[in-house]
Amino acid sequence: MLQVKDFNALISCCNQNGGLYHLKRQKGMNTLQIILDIECRGIARYGKGFVVASNEEGIILLDESLNVVNFSHAGKGLDLHGIAISGDFAYLAETKLNCIGIYDLSNGLNRVDEICFSSCKR
């Protein structure tokens, strides 16, 4: 039988019963706690906290204790699918526009640029 070590994991989930979940395994016991009761399309580490992408809510910043510290409706409704962080910028796949939206996390979570593909839908 496979031995599973203790761990902490954050899981983003979209669709029905979506949300941001904290899964913890400690001493053979599993616990699952919902952190955000919204559909989530991705999560990435940012400093000591995290950035969450949500089609319903936009971009959400969490601190290291998983509390919401800031949010922006930027990106809302763009059919987000994934997020990556480089420095103070978030790169979100916006499949509705066929682009990667670039958001400044240090300055109001504003969309500052984009990388569009050949069939950009603007």
CYANA upper distance limits for C-alpha pairs under 8 A (distance plus 0.5 A):
  5 LYS  CA     25 ARG  CA      8.13
  5 LYS  CA     26 GLN  CA      8.48
  6 ASP  CA     24 LYS  CA      8.01
  6 ASP  CA     25 ARG  CA      5.42
  6 ASP  CA     26 GLN  CA      5.38
  6 ASP  CA     27 LYS  CA      7.10
  6 ASP  CA     28 GLY  CA      7.87
  7 PHE  CA     24 LYS  CA      6.28
  7 PHE  CA     25 ARG  CA      5.76
  7 PHE  CA     26 GLN  CA      7.37
  8 ASN  CA     22 HIS  CA      7.62
  8 ASN  CA     23 LEU  CA      6.35
  8 ASN  CA     24 LYS  CA      5.02
  8 ASN  CA     25 ARG  CA      7.07
  9 ALA  CA     22 HIS  CA      6.29
  9 ALA  CA     23 LEU  CA      5.62
  9 ALA  CA     24 LYS  CA      6.85
 10 LEU  CA     20 LEU  CA      7.41
 10 LEU  CA     21 TYR  CA      6.15
 10 LEU  CA     22 HIS  CA      5.22
 10 LEU  CA     23 LEU  CA      6.76
 11 ILE  CA     20 LEU  CA      6.22
 11 ILE  CA     21 TYR  CA      5.59
 11 ILE  CA     22 HIS  CA      6.93
 11 ILE  CA     23 LEU  CA      7.87
 11 ILE  CA     43 ILE  CA      8.46
 12 SER  CA     18 GLY  CA      7.99
 12 SER  CA     19 GLY  CA      6.47
 12 SER  CA     20 LEU  CA      5.13
 12 SER  CA     21 TYR  CA      6.94
 12 SER  CA     39 GLU  CA      8.34
 12 SER  CA     40 CYS  CA      5.72
 12 SER  CA     41 ARG  CA      6.75
 12 SER  CA     42 GLY  CA      6.19
 12 SER  CA     43 ILE  CA      7.04
 13 CYS  CA     17 ASN  CA      8.33
 13 CYS  CA     18 GLY  CA      5.13
 13 CYS  CA     19 GLY  CA      5.72
 13 CYS  CA     20 LEU  CA      6.81
 13 CYS  CA     21 TYR  CA      8.43
 13 CYS  CA     39 GLU  CA      6.64
 13 CYS  CA     40 CYS  CA      5.73
 13 CYS  CA     41 ARG  CA      6.95
 13 CYS  CA     42 GLY  CA      8.33
 14 CYS  CA     18 GLY  CA      4.87
 14 CYS  CA     19 GLY  CA      6.96
 14 CYS  CA     38 ILE  CA      8.38
 14 CYS  CA     39 GLU  CA      4.86
 14 CYS  CA     40 CYS  CA      5.57
 14 CYS  CA     41 ARG  CA      6.45
 15 ASN  CA     39 GLU  CA      6.66
 16 GLN  CA     39 GLU  CA      8.38
 17 ASN  CA     39 GLU  CA      8.17
 18 GLY  CA     37 ASP  CA      7.41
 18 GLY  CA     38 ILE  CA      6.49
 18 GLY  CA     39 GLU  CA      4.97
 18 GLY  CA     40 CYS  CA      7.03
 19 GLY  CA     34 ILE  CA      7.29
 19 GLY  CA     35 ILE  CA      7.78
 19 GLY  CA     36 LEU  CA      5.80
 19 GLY  CA     37 ASP  CA      5.28
 19 GLY  CA     38 ILE  CA      5.18
 19 GLY  CA     39 GLU  CA      5.26
 19 GLY  CA     40 CYS  CA      5.90
 20 LEU  CA     34 ILE  CA      6.45
 20 LEU  CA     35 ILE  CA      5.83
 20 LEU  CA     36 LEU  CA      5.45
 20 LEU  CA     37 ASP  CA      7.33
 20 LEU  CA     38 ILE  CA      7.86
 20 LEU  CA     39 GLU  CA      8.11
 20 LEU  CA     40 CYS  CA      6.77
 21 TYR  CA     32 LEU  CA      7.15
 21 TYR  CA     33 GLN  CA      6.08
 21 TYR  CA     34 ILE  CA      4.93
 21 TYR  CA     35 ILE  CA      5.97
 21 TYR  CA     36 LEU  CA      7.71
 22 HIS  CA     31 THR  CA      8.50
 22 HIS  CA     32 LEU  CA      6.22
 22 HIS  CA     33 GLN  CA      5.65
 22 HIS  CA     34 ILE  CA      6.80
 22 HIS  CA     35 ILE  CA      7.22
 23 LEU  CA     30 ASN  CA      7.62
 23 LEU  CA     31 THR  CA      6.32
 23 LEU  CA     32 LEU  CA      5.13
 23 LEU  CA     33 GLN  CA      7.08
 24 LYS  CA     30 ASN  CA      6.15
 24 LYS  CA     31 THR  CA      5.77
 24 LYS  CA     32 LEU  CA      7.03
 25 ARG  CA     29 MET  CA      5.97
 25 ARG  CA     30 ASN  CA      4.95
 25 ARG  CA     31 THR  CA      7.00
 26 GLN  CA     30 ASN  CA      7.12
 35 ILE  CA     66 LEU  CA      7.70
 38 ILE  CA     54 SER  CA      7.98
 38 ILE  CA     56 GLU  CA      7.75
 38 ILE  CA     57 GLU  CA      8.30
 39 GLU  CA     54 SER  CA      6.53
 39 GLU  CA     55 ASN  CA      7.62
 39 GLU  CA     56 GLU  CA      7.35
 40 CYS  CA     52 VAL  CA      7.36
 40 CYS  CA     53 ALA  CA      6.39
 40 CYS  CA     54 SER  CA      5.10
 40 CYS  CA     55 ASN  CA      7.69
 41 ARG  CA     52 VAL  CA      7.89
 41 ARG  CA     53 ALA  CA      5.78
 41 ARG  CA     54 SER  CA      5.85
 41 ARG  CA     55 ASN  CA      7.63
 41 ARG  CA     80 LEU  CA      6.69
 41 ARG  CA     81 HIS  CA      5.87
 41 ARG  CA     82 GLY  CA      6.36
 42 GLY  CA     52 VAL  CA      6.28
 42 GLY  CA     53 ALA  CA      5.77
 42 GLY  CA     54 SER  CA      7.96
 42 GLY  CA     81 HIS  CA      7.12
 42 GLY  CA     82 GLY  CA      5.13
 42 GLY  CA     83 ILE  CA      6.20
 43 ILE  CA     50 PHE  CA      7.22
 43 ILE  CA     51 VAL  CA      6.10
 43 ILE  CA     52 VAL  CA      4.97
 43 ILE  CA     53 ALA  CA      6.90
 43 ILE  CA     82 GLY  CA      7.77
 43 ILE  CA     83 ILE  CA      6.83
 44 ALA  CA     50 PHE  CA      6.06
 44 ALA  CA     51 VAL  CA      5.89
 44 ALA  CA     52 VAL  CA      7.24
 44 ALA  CA     83 ILE  CA      6.88
 44 ALA  CA     84 ALA  CA      6.71
 44 ALA  CA     85 ILE  CA      7.25
 45 ARG  CA     49 GLY  CA      6.51
 45 ARG  CA     50 PHE  CA      4.90
 45 ARG  CA     51 VAL  CA      6.87
 45 ARG  CA     85 ILE  CA      7.90
 46 TYR  CA     50 PHE  CA      5.34
 46 TYR  CA     51 VAL  CA      6.73
 46 TYR  CA     85 ILE  CA      7.36
 46 TYR  CA     88 ASP  CA      8.50
 48 LYS  CA     63 ASP  CA      7.19
 48 LYS  CA     64 GLU  CA      5.83
 49 GLY  CA     61 LEU  CA      7.85
 49 GLY  CA     62 LEU  CA      5.91
 49 GLY  CA     63 ASP  CA      4.71
 49 GLY  CA     64 GLU  CA      4.80
 49 GLY  CA     65 SER  CA      8.13
 49 GLY  CA     66 LEU  CA      7.71
 50 PHE  CA     61 LEU  CA      6.41
 50 PHE  CA     62 LEU  CA      5.59
 50 PHE  CA     63 ASP  CA      6.98
 50 PHE  CA     64 GLU  CA      7.78
 50 PHE  CA     66 LEU  CA      8.23
 51 VAL  CA     59 ILE  CA      7.44
 51 VAL  CA     60 ILE  CA      6.18
 51 VAL  CA     61 LEU  CA      5.21
 51 VAL  CA     62 LEU  CA      6.74
 52 VAL  CA     59 ILE  CA      6.33
 52 VAL  CA     60 ILE  CA      5.57
 52 VAL  CA     61 LEU  CA      6.98
 52 VAL  CA     62 LEU  CA      8.26
 52 VAL  CA     83 ILE  CA      8.30
 53 ALA  CA     57 GLU  CA      8.41
 53 ALA  CA     58 GLY  CA      6.42
 53 ALA  CA     59 ILE  CA      5.45
 53 ALA  CA     60 ILE  CA      7.06
 53 ALA  CA     80 LEU  CA      7.40
 53 ALA  CA     81 HIS  CA      8.46
 53 ALA  CA     82 GLY  CA      7.68
 53 ALA  CA     83 ILE  CA      7.33
 53 ALA  CA     92 LEU  CA      8.21
 54 SER  CA     58 GLY  CA      5.40
 54 SER  CA     59 ILE  CA      6.79
 54 SER  CA     60 ILE  CA      8.31
 54 SER  CA     76 LYS  CA      7.54
 54 SER  CA     80 LEU  CA      7.38
 55 ASN  CA     75 GLY  CA      7.67
 55 ASN  CA     76 LYS  CA      5.49
 55 ASN  CA     77 GLY  CA      5.59
 55 ASN  CA     78 LEU  CA      7.12
 55 ASN  CA     79 ASP  CA      6.48
 55 ASN  CA     80 LEU  CA      6.47
 56 GLU  CA     76 LYS  CA      6.40
 56 GLU  CA     77 GLY  CA      7.09
 57 GLU  CA     71 PHE  CA      8.47
 57 GLU  CA     72 SER  CA      7.88
 57 GLU  CA     73 HIS  CA      6.17
 57 GLU  CA     76 LYS  CA      6.43
 58 GLY  CA     71 PHE  CA      7.75
 58 GLY  CA     72 SER  CA      6.24
 58 GLY  CA     73 HIS  CA      4.86
 58 GLY  CA     74 ALA  CA      5.85
 58 GLY  CA     75 GLY  CA      5.55
 58 GLY  CA     76 LYS  CA      4.90
 58 GLY  CA     77 GLY  CA      8.30
 59 ILE  CA     71 PHE  CA      6.03
 59 ILE  CA     72 SER  CA      5.81
 59 ILE  CA     73 HIS  CA      6.94
 59 ILE  CA     74 ALA  CA      7.02
 59 ILE  CA     75 GLY  CA      7.40
 59 ILE  CA     76 LYS  CA      8.40
 59 ILE  CA    109 LEU  CA      7.80
 60 ILE  CA     68 VAL  CA      7.37
 60 ILE  CA     69 VAL  CA      8.33
 60 ILE  CA     70 ASN  CA      6.50
 60 ILE  CA     71 PHE  CA      4.78
 60 ILE  CA     72 SER  CA      7.10
 61 LEU  CA     68 VAL  CA      6.35
 61 LEU  CA     69 VAL  CA      6.18
 61 LEU  CA     70 ASN  CA      5.63
 61 LEU  CA     71 PHE  CA      6.48
 62 LEU  CA     66 LEU  CA      5.60
 62 LEU  CA     67 ASN  CA      5.67
 62 LEU  CA     68 VAL  CA      5.03
 62 LEU  CA     69 VAL  CA      6.03
 62 LEU  CA     70 ASN  CA      7.76
 63 ASP  CA     67 ASN  CA      5.96
 63 ASP  CA     68 VAL  CA      7.11
 63 ASP  CA     69 VAL  CA      6.87
 71 PHE  CA    109 LEU  CA      7.93
 72 SER  CA    108 GLY  CA      8.06
 72 SER  CA    109 LEU  CA      6.65
 72 SER  CA    110 ASN  CA      8.25
 74 ALA  CA    109 LEU  CA      7.77
 74 ALA  CA    110 ASN  CA      7.04
 74 ALA  CA    111 ARG  CA      7.19
 75 GLY  CA     80 LEU  CA      7.91
 75 GLY  CA     94 GLU  CA      8.20
 75 GLY  CA    101 GLY  CA      8.37
 75 GLY  CA    111 ARG  CA      8.31
 78 LEU  CA     94 GLU  CA      5.78
 78 LEU  CA     95 THR  CA      7.10
 78 LEU  CA     96 LYS  CA      5.65
 78 LEU  CA     97 LEU  CA      7.41
 79 ASP  CA     94 GLU  CA      6.10
 79 ASP  CA     95 THR  CA      5.93
 79 ASP  CA     96 LYS  CA      5.91
 80 LEU  CA     92 LEU  CA      7.07
 80 LEU  CA     93 ALA  CA      6.01
 80 LEU  CA     94 GLU  CA      5.28
 80 LEU  CA     95 THR  CA      6.80
 80 LEU  CA     96 LYS  CA      8.42
 81 HIS  CA     92 LEU  CA      7.56
 81 HIS  CA     93 ALA  CA      5.82
 81 HIS  CA     94 GLU  CA      7.19
 81 HIS  CA     95 THR  CA      7.66
 82 GLY  CA     92 LEU  CA      6.42
 82 GLY  CA     93 ALA  CA      6.29
 83 ILE  CA     90 ALA  CA      7.13
 83 ILE  CA     91 TYR  CA      6.08
 83 ILE  CA     92 LEU  CA      5.12
 83 ILE  CA     93 ALA  CA      7.19
 84 ALA  CA     90 ALA  CA      6.23
 84 ALA  CA     91 TYR  CA      5.65
 84 ALA  CA     92 LEU  CA      7.19
 85 ILE  CA     89 PHE  CA      6.29
 85 ILE  CA     90 ALA  CA      5.11
 85 ILE  CA     91 TYR  CA      6.72
 86 SER  CA     90 ALA  CA      7.05
 86 SER  CA     91 TYR  CA      8.45
 88 ASP  CA    104 ASP  CA      6.59
 88 ASP  CA    105 LEU  CA      5.77
 88 ASP  CA    106 SER  CA      6.33
 89 PHE  CA    102 ILE  CA      7.01
 89 PHE  CA    103 TYR  CA      5.97
 89 PHE  CA    104 ASP  CA      5.30
 89 PHE  CA    105 LEU  CA      6.05
 89 PHE  CA    106 SER  CA      8.29
 90 ALA  CA    101 GLY  CA      8.47
 90 ALA  CA    102 ILE  CA      6.22
 90 ALA  CA    103 TYR  CA      5.58
 90 ALA  CA    104 ASP  CA      7.10
 90 ALA  CA    105 LEU  CA      7.18
 91 TYR  CA    100 ILE  CA      6.58
 91 TYR  CA    101 GLY  CA      6.16
 91 TYR  CA    102 ILE  CA      5.28
 91 TYR  CA    103 TYR  CA      7.02
 92 LEU  CA    100 ILE  CA      5.88
 92 LEU  CA    101 GLY  CA      5.68
 92 LEU  CA    102 ILE  CA      7.09
 92 LEU  CA    103 TYR  CA      8.43
 93 ALA  CA     98 ASN  CA      8.28
 93 ALA  CA     99 CYS  CA      6.75
 93 ALA  CA    100 ILE  CA      5.09
 93 ALA  CA    101 GLY  CA      6.95
 94 GLU  CA     98 ASN  CA      6.47
 94 GLU  CA     99 CYS  CA      5.80
 94 GLU  CA    100 ILE  CA      6.17
 94 GLU  CA    101 GLY  CA      6.94
 95 THR  CA     99 CYS  CA      6.92
 96 LYS  CA    121 LYS  CA      7.86
 97 LEU  CA    116 CYS  CA      8.45
 97 LEU  CA    120 CYS  CA      6.31
 97 LEU  CA    121 LYS  CA      5.26
 97 LEU  CA    122 ARG  CA      7.04
 98 ASN  CA    116 CYS  CA      6.85
 98 ASN  CA    117 PHE  CA      6.62
 98 ASN  CA    119 SER  CA      7.38
 98 ASN  CA    120 CYS  CA      5.64
 98 ASN  CA    121 LYS  CA      6.78
 99 CYS  CA    114 GLU  CA      6.92
 99 CYS  CA    115 ILE  CA      5.98
 99 CYS  CA    116 CYS  CA      4.80
 99 CYS  CA    117 PHE  CA      6.55
 99 CYS  CA    120 CYS  CA      7.01
100 ILE  CA    114 GLU  CA      5.99
100 ILE  CA    115 ILE  CA      5.49
100 ILE  CA    116 CYS  CA      6.91
101 GLY  CA    111 ARG  CA      7.14
101 GLY  CA    112 VAL  CA      8.41
101 GLY  CA    113 ASP  CA      6.77
101 GLY  CA    114 GLU  CA      4.99
101 GLY  CA    115 ILE  CA      7.06
102 ILE  CA    111 ARG  CA      6.14
102 ILE  CA    112 VAL  CA      6.30
102 ILE  CA    113 ASP  CA      5.55
102 ILE  CA    114 GLU  CA      5.86
102 ILE  CA    115 ILE  CA      8.26
103 TYR  CA    109 LEU  CA      6.25
103 TYR  CA    110 ASN  CA      5.82
103 TYR  CA    111 ARG  CA      4.74
103 TYR  CA    112 VAL  CA      6.06
103 TYR  CA    113 ASP  CA      7.66
104 ASP  CA    108 GLY  CA      7.48
104 ASP  CA    109 LEU  CA      5.57
104 ASP  CA    110 ASN  CA      5.99
104 ASP  CA    111 ARG  CA      6.97
104 ASP  CA    112 VAL  CA      6.97
105 LEU  CA    109 LEU  CA      5.13
105 LEU  CA    110 ASN  CA      7.84
116 CYS  CA    120 CYS  CA      6.03
